[in-house]
Each structure stands twice: as C-alpha cells, then as structure tokens.
Amino acid sequence: MKDAGCDREIITKICRLYADGQIQDAVKVLRRHRCHLMEQLHESQSKVDCLDFLVRQMERSQR
C-alpha cells in the first residue's frame, strides 16, 4: 500500500478494517484513495497540456 501512495494513517485504517473482517469498508477506503490519486493525475495532466501549448506557441513565434 505504501507503493500505492497510501500514508501511514490510511494503511493503519485499512489493516484494522481488514483484520476486523470489514473487507467492504477497507475496499471503500482504497477506492477513495484511488479517486484522490486520479484527481491528482488529471490535474497534473492538465498542467502538462498547458505547458505543451505554451511551448508550441513559443516555437511558432520563432518561425
């Protein structure tokens, strides 16, 4: 879970839920974390797209 970007708090919570047999709740926590990571990914992709646009614009202006 650490490799997936889960912090100590999330890991502890998931392990506790899993050990208590609350598998569905543990999965919900993992899915929420996944959603958070996907939001960050989309935000980063948007920033990269903006930078790509700026680079293309600057390269065109040199011609």
Rosetta blueprint (number, residue, H / E / L):
1 M L
2 K H
3 D H
4 A H
5 G L
6 C L
7 D L
8 R H
9 E H
10 I H
11 I H
12 T H
13 K H
14 I H
15 C H
16 R H
17 L H
18 Y H
19 A H
20 D L
21 G L
22 Q L
23 I H
24 Q H
25 D H
26 A H
27 V H
28 K H
29 V H
30 L H
31 R H
32 R H
33 H H
34 R H
35 C H
36 H H
37 L H
38 M H
39 E H
40 Q H
41 L H
42 H H
43 E H
44 S H
45 Q H
46 S H
47 K H
48 V H
49 D H
50 C H
51 L H
52 D H
53 F H
54 L H
55 V H
56 R H
57 Q H
58 M H
59 E H
60 R H
61 S H
62 Q H
63 R L
